[in-house]
Amino acid sequence: MNIFLTGATGYIGGSLVSRLVGDGHTVRALHRDGDRKDAVAGMGAEPVLGDLDDRDILAGEAHRADAVINAADSDHAGAVESLLDALAGTGKPLIHTSGSSIVGDASNGEYSPTVYGEDVADPGSGWEPAADKAARVAIDRTVLAGADRGVRSVVLCNSLIYGHGLGIKTDSVQLPRLVRQARASGVTRHVGPGRNVWSNVHLEDMCELYVRALGQAPAGSFYFVENGEESYRAMSEAISDALGLGEPQPWSVEDAVAEWGYEVAVYALGSNSRVRAHRARTELGWAPKHASVTDWIRNEVSAEG
Ligand SMILES: NC(=O)c1ccc[n+]([C@@H]2O[C@H](COP(=O)([O-])OP(=O)(O)OC[C@H]3O[C@@H](n4cnc5c(N)ncnc54)[C@H](OP(=O)(O)O)[C@@H]3O)[C@@H](O)[C@H]2O)c1
């Protein structure tokens, strides 16, 4: 299959390039930094220089591809509109990457019992996101509505992804930030009491789900991507064990924002995001292999980095 992919130099996109090329697909991969052309080619992809704002480039690549994967930016509405316009009436797949902070509750590290299923995305579900997440959800809904325009459009809504990146960028968004802060300061920190819980998934299992969605997901379908959940307190304890540090310590949300910025501190690290990937398992036969983020941290994170 000829696949056009955005985000080739990123954690998710680079890992997908590696998996898809390994599976024998031809991948034309968008990168916005000309200096990284050789690195993209080194992954076995055909480099395409351009930005998500380059409507003509996205349209041209979508026209020549059999399928498109948007793995660059869950919050870039213009790219989604360009790709949908180009693919309208073709029946080709558009796999869009979203993130489960859409259900995040900004709890400052406190626990929430609320668990979300994929029906949140169904028309008429009545669910609405927090104001901070409305724009991302609007993009997801635009993608899903692509089904009415003759696009086999799919949203994969990833939870916390762990695992070493398989492409150029090896670090994900959430755990590496906690680890870097702990290594630099000698104290592992979580937001508030760290009782907040995030669903999570290993990168290789995530890649497998993208492949399955590419092959068989129906038009207009939304999937959460998770294989377990854990509290930030438990993940922080695993980080302390891996780095040989003492008891993790709570951080006020103000201190966390100063270190990581608002979005990361309040949503990526300070909220609950508890979701269930029911559809991926039942509709696509997805059977993830990795089950424990804390085992992974203890086995794969080291003091040296
Ligand atoms: N990692 C996770 O756990 C996770 C979970 C759920 C959702 N997400 C979401 O999924 C998306 C991708 O995540 P990631 O972890 O792979 O992020 P990442 O490592 O930062 O990668 C982002 C990629 O997109 C490219 N990109 C960004 N803006 C672009 C633009 N305007 N034009 C062209 N390329 C652009 C980046 O290029 P450069 O290298 O040039 O910057 C990079 O290749 C993000 O929106 C993230 O919020 C991530």
The ligand as an ORCA input file, in Angstrom:
! r2SCAN-3c Opt
* xyz 0 1
  N       2.840     10.505     22.774
  C       1.692     10.297     23.385
  O       1.624      9.632     24.451
  C       0.414     10.863     22.797
  C      -0.793     10.313     23.266
  C      -1.978     10.805     22.739
  C      -1.962     11.810     21.787
  N      -0.770     12.347     21.374
  C      -0.833     13.415     20.388
  O      -0.423     12.905     19.134
  C       0.286     13.918     18.401
  C       1.662     13.363     18.044
  O       2.286     12.960     19.252
  P       3.850     12.617     19.363
  O       4.057     12.141     20.756
  O       4.282     11.772     18.235
  O       4.466     14.086     19.220
  P       5.924     14.510     18.723
  O       6.924     13.477     19.083
  O       6.144     15.899     19.201
  O       5.820     14.512     17.135
  C       5.093     15.470     16.418
  C       5.484     15.348     14.964
  O       4.648     16.200     14.171
  C       5.460     17.112     13.454
  N       4.752     18.379     13.317
  C       4.172     19.095     14.294
  N       3.626     20.216     13.785
  C       3.886     20.193     12.451
  C       3.594     21.070     11.394
  N       2.942     22.220     11.596
  N       4.006     20.739     10.148
  C       4.689     19.577      9.932
  N       4.992     18.701     10.913
  C       4.597     19.014     12.149
  C       6.746     17.237     14.275
  O       7.793     17.738     13.473
  P       9.150     18.334     14.138
  O       9.990     17.133     14.479
  O       9.729     19.154     13.050
  O       8.763     19.116     15.350
  C       6.916     15.777     14.673
  O       7.371     15.015     13.579
  C       0.369     15.142     19.313
  O      -0.627     16.069     18.961
  C       0.123     14.573     20.699
  O      -0.506     15.521     21.545
  C       0.412     11.859     21.842
*
